[in-house]
Amino acid sequence: MQLASLGASDWFIIGGLLFVLEVLAPGAFLAWLGLAALVVGCISLYVSWTWQAQFIAFATFSVALVPVWQRLTTRIKTETDQPFLNRRAESFIGRTFTLQKPIVNGSGTIGIDDTVWRITGADLPAGSRVKITRIDGTALHVELVGS
């Protein structure tokens, strides 16, 4: 393939190869490049243009399809049976626990399941019942539960 004679069929082959690579190494990136190559190939069926113009069009279509990809992926919301996967701390909000150790100077720790979490809140003695109200970075914020 010479660059001086780059035609529509070459762009269709490039687009097809990019789609095959997307299937082998999925990431939704090469698919958009493949689509840009197919668009340039379709235009090349009707327009006789230099290889430089074809590459500029390919680059332009590739960049222009990025916002389209972002818009499509933000609209797609997948339902899952584990909504807090990789957001474990959020699943604790609203739950009540008993402090094993006191909160001193506004911070302490609490054991939940198999993990020790850092907590923040008012100073409280061990044995106090606390409710997790929010997440502050990597710490859980707790408040005293009324008796």
Phi, psi and omega in degrees: 000121176263142180295329182293338182241037180289121184239186183298318182296326177296319179291324177294322178294315178300315178299317178297318178296321178294323177292321177295317177298325177296322179292321181286326181228076187295142178187359179063024178254313182291335178298320180289325174293321177298319178296320177297320178295320178294323177295315178297321177298317179296319178295322181294340176294330185249341183240134175262109183224164184287162180294330178296317179294324179295317179294322177296318178296318178299314179297318180296313179295323179297315180290322182292333181279347179298312178297327177298315179298316181296320180294319180293320183286332178284336178281336182278116177241117181270135175282141181221153177276356178231076185295339181258016177299129183068010174221051188300321183298326180296333181289345181273345183299128180094348180275154182248138181222163175256129180291129174274329180234154181287159170266120183238133180055035174084001179216157179190197179225158177215139178268120177236121184056243183252017185231144174262123182253146174278136180235154176231153179159188179294150178299128182219148179280162175300146181093352179288144175271125182233153177243135178278123185254331180196175178247129176248092183067248178256003181257149175265131178267130183240154175227149180295135176270128180297147184280000000 
